[in-house]
């Protein structure tokens, strides 16, 4: 059996037995051709049985089809298999694994041509469906019409575009059309919330998460999976403050700005959700959206509940919705209002969440046509004000207070005093 070092250096097939051959496939081969170092390697084994794999020391882990873990590296080795659609959703498949299934047959069941390549024992590329050409053309293209049988592929293709959009990748027209066919068939509703969230969370960590949501909208999936976001399109904002006007476009611009400010997917998600309240503003009030920041909170909570998003993500997103307007007019706020804002954000106990909230507010400010590169002094103002509020010694105040019930009030007043002094000093020196 080849050593792990040989596998990494060679990235080529090797024999497990006289008949059974393990081929590196999929993302590892694709990344290798793109000049990137694969983080791990998936293997397909042709000519083996489950009994042979266990005799060689591999540990079986697959419930629906035979997948094994390498006894030394822990990498996944799957027996070559074919699949047949038998029901709804991405679980609605039956699999057939046998020593007679060929590598080409196994590769044919994959989603995209660029993920359907392997390397043989001589280090030569096996590319029966034109993946290398599609890589050169920066094209995401399906292999066969069987692509339309799996609704999860809509999310996967959108996520791949989010990963490589900045490198010039596009989705082939015929593949995008098939994605629309999947949506029209009603298959998307059979995806589990956990799977939708997993793909979305991964997409939010990619370099261009905006491309993920825009792709879903282009094929119709956004209205099915994220109706709260989809209904923002066509809702106008006041042109004076939003030259881009459309709230859906503004939301994508904010997400893009958040992606430039941070790699943190939680912050990016909060930026995506910050204006969901505008989607339910009565048309009679357009383009004004008074109170949208509060209306957005239950919408975000419902979205997060449906997708089973983590609690910390939900909390940041609701805070971003409810309080982002305070950030934009921070320099106009009284010291008492600033301290109350910090308290409502629970910033003294969770300063890292406060930092994330500030990034969302900055992204919201810049996510407008013509504002992309403007400074956001409110951010520095709020950071400095918070630092001033943090400077008081809460422990000493508590010790000096005769009535324990008044401790919170005394700490609050001390923080307000500290912010007032800081603000007076900043005004004196013309810092805001």
Helices and strands as residue ranges (DSSP letters): H 4-10, E 14-15, E 21-25, H 27-33, E 42-46, H 50-55, E 59-60, E 67-69, E 76-79, E 81-85, E 93-97, H 103-108, G 113-115, E 118-119, E 125-126, H 131-136, E 139-140, G 145-149, H 152-164, G 165-167, E 170-171, H 173-184, G 187-190, H 193-204, H 209-219, H 221-225, H 227-230, H 247-261, H 265-273, G 276-280, G 283-285, H 292-307, H 311-328, G 330-332, H 335-344, H 351-366, H 377-390, H 394-400, G 404-406, H 407-428
